Amino acid sequence: MSRILVVEDEETLADAIRDVLQDAGFEVQVARNGLEALRELEAGTPDVLLLDLMLPLLDGRGLLTRMRSQEHLRELPVVVMTSASRKALADHPVGSFLQKPVTAVGLLKALKAVLPGAEGGGPTSPDAA
Amino acid sequence: MDDLREEETAARFKSGTPHLDEILCGGLLRGGLYLIAGPPGSGKTTLANEMCFRAAESDASSLYVTLLAETHERMLLHLSSFRFFQRDFVGTRVHYVSGLPSLREGGGKGFVDMLVRTVRERGARLLIVDGLMVLKERLRPAEDLRELLQALNVRLAALDCTTLLLNTETQKGTGPEFGVVDGVVALSADLIGLKATRGIEVTKFRGSNNIPGRHTFLIDEKGVSIYPRFEAVMRETPRKLADPRDRSRWGIEGLDAMCSGGLVTRSSTLIMGSPGSGKTIIGMSFLEEGAKKGEPGLYFGFAESGAQLTLKCQNIGLELEPLQRQGLLRLEARAPVETLPDAMAQELILLVKEQGVRRLVLDGLEPFAKEAIDPERTTRFITALINALRERDVTLLITQQTNDMFGPELHSPIRGIDAICDNVVFLRFFELHGELHRLITVLKMRDSANDPFLRELRITNEGPRVGESYVALEAMLTGQPHARVQGSRASTGIRLTSGGPGRAGEDG
């Protein structure tokens, strides 16, 4: 079962994403800001990081910068989901970019793109999600 | 308003919202803590977001922290229809974060710590906290809102970050926040009759002057447009004099003679008359005469479009089209519904400034006067408008429709307007031998002699003409003249009243 770390400060949105991903068979953890995400990443590396950019304390770009400086996190697949402009990611190449508002279809498609052949452990069809 | 002095321009945070900084005499004090209070739907969120995007245009970063249920995506969706919204700024210079997790986990103290750390991390110069009510509701028992806000104020002032707290509570004194903050901007949304109006008022502003009282504002695709109360901004007595030696001719045979050579330049003239009596026509003649001499003219009216007016004037020998082409005459028409007087006055002053207008015909006062939020403002408003125009070297004609075609009373719907204006010209139909005629008379000219007679006004193919006086008739102003009895004292037979039926005025 693939493990996804969702970094999202808006609780209702984080809950909705957790529901979608759990229904699709993923194991989900949620962090509310960049610093909390760093702590989670130090505790264990997920298969994918699903990252909002605008976060309290340490934002998504700051988190990406810190990850790139750590060997074991450098190649971690990252899907960015944000209301921000794509320009906000100019210096941070990522696996996939989702413009909010995200849909279940878009979310699962983006995850599939960075996790080819990954087993969600459950239904991966967007419709099923 | 170009006359407004900005005080203490240093150390101000410019809102970037048109005219808000004027009300604030230059802007918010940098590093200050302010409350934007208003009921739901009053425009707090739009105003705060616009300030963020305006700051972003100047390369400043803003942090918008929500404590509300609405997601950022939904908020941004609503904002995307405004012209100030620029997607490229989202996440680069305008950052949206939720404050709920830190508030839930760390209480008020944790929330304030999060704000300060995030402001530092983003280098934000403006912080918005949207949902002060939620913060108040979720404070821990031992926490004190006043202490938290004071701590926030001190810590963010040190970071040169100006903070706005958005709150739905509007009653001053109901919460400790009103005492702690450096200023309170109260927004309101009211219905006056069936007309919806929005109001903005600075009810507290430490360390600065401001333009007091309630001002109107609009929210449209441009964002928030604030219209300071015209008379509150234009408070100064005009320095420019209306010199009786300097005349602006009507360009109407006979009428200039009645006015001792024309209107005094920079004076204001009220032309009263019933519908169809010729008010607009003599106004257009006045503009044509000035434009032909190189004095730019502006018609600002509410009944006819510029094209209609041009055609109408062409039919009576007034050629306006070439003058418009040369940029010497501009005809502006506005729909007389749901108007905001302060907005129109602001527009008018801008047009006068841009076009270098020297002659202005304001064709109808009702949209200015009757749409005023407070009817008691009307006299002050019009006085301020007249003064502002005189200060800009404008000779002004205002037309005012009278309701009665005939009768012994001349009722002006706007109280005191005849006293405010320097000159009053009156037009009326009268019936003679089964035929309708127009008459014209100059009821009043300040600082100038004028012809006391009643004369016939004819609209000819070659423009308006003023003819002979009617010495053999009396009580003509009533519209129902009769032959003068030999030896009787001449009388117009009219009573001038204004401001409401039944109010006694002066004898004509």
HADDOCK unambig.tbl for C-alpha pairs under 7 A between the chains (distance, minus, plus):
assign (segid A and resid 9 and name CA) (segid B and resid 97 and name CA) 6.71 0.50 0.50
assign (segid A and resid 9 and name CA) (segid B and resid 98 and name CA) 5.61 0.50 0.50
assign (segid A and resid 9 and name CA) (segid B and resid 101 and name CA) 6.94 0.50 0.50
assign (segid A and resid 10 and name CA) (segid B and resid 98 and name CA) 5.54 0.50 0.50
assign (segid A and resid 32 and name CA) (segid B and resid 101 and name CA) 6.76 0.50 0.50
assign (segid A and resid 53 and name CA) (segid B and resid 91 and name CA) 7.00 0.50 0.50
assign (segid A and resid 54 and name CA) (segid B and resid 91 and name CA) 6.03 0.50 0.50
assign (segid A and resid 54 and name CA) (segid B and resid 95 and name CA) 5.91 0.50 0.50
assign (segid A and resid 54 and name CA) (segid B and resid 96 and name CA) 5.86 0.50 0.50
assign (segid A and resid 54 and name CA) (segid B and resid 97 and name CA) 5.84 0.50 0.50
assign (segid A and resid 55 and name CA) (segid B and resid 97 and name CA) 5.28 0.50 0.50
assign (segid A and resid 56 and name CA) (segid B and resid 97 and name CA) 5.76 0.50 0.50
assign (segid A and resid 56 and name CA) (segid B and resid 114 and name CA) 6.79 0.50 0.50
assign (segid A and resid 56 and name CA) (segid B and resid 118 and name CA) 5.69 0.50 0.50
assign (segid A and resid 57 and name CA) (segid B and resid 114 and name CA) 6.14 0.50 0.50
assign (segid A and resid 57 and name CA) (segid B and resid 117 and name CA) 5.76 0.50 0.50
assign (segid A and resid 57 and name CA) (segid B and resid 118 and name CA) 4.48 0.50 0.50
assign (segid A and resid 57 and name CA) (segid B and resid 121 and name CA) 6.85 0.50 0.50
assign (segid A and resid 83 and name CA) (segid B and resid 73 and name CA) 6.29 0.50 0.50
assign (segid A and resid 83 and name CA) (segid B and resid 90 and name CA) 6.98 0.50 0.50
assign (segid A and resid 84 and name CA) (segid B and resid 87 and name CA) 6.91 0.50 0.50
assign (segid A and resid 84 and name CA) (segid B and resid 90 and name CA) 4.52 0.50 0.50
assign (segid A and resid 84 and name CA) (segid B and resid 91 and name CA) 4.40 0.50 0.50
assign (segid A and resid 85 and name CA) (segid B and resid 87 and name CA) 5.57 0.50 0.50
assign (segid A and resid 85 and name CA) (segid B and resid 88 and name CA) 4.76 0.50 0.50
assign (segid A and resid 85 and name CA) (segid B and resid 89 and name CA) 6.87 0.50 0.50
assign (segid A and resid 85 and name CA) (segid B and resid 90 and name CA) 5.68 0.50 0.50
assign (segid A and resid 85 and name CA) (segid B and resid 91 and name CA) 6.34 0.50 0.50
assign (segid A and resid 87 and name CA) (segid B and resid 88 and name CA) 6.39 0.50 0.50
assign (segid A and resid 88 and name CA) (segid B and resid 91 and name CA) 5.73 0.50 0.50
assign (segid A and resid 88 and name CA) (segid B and resid 92 and name CA) 5.20 0.50 0.50
assign (segid A and resid 100 and name CA) (segid B and resid 73 and name CA) 6.38 0.50 0.50
assign (segid A and resid 101 and name CA) (segid B and resid 73 and name CA) 5.89 0.50 0.50
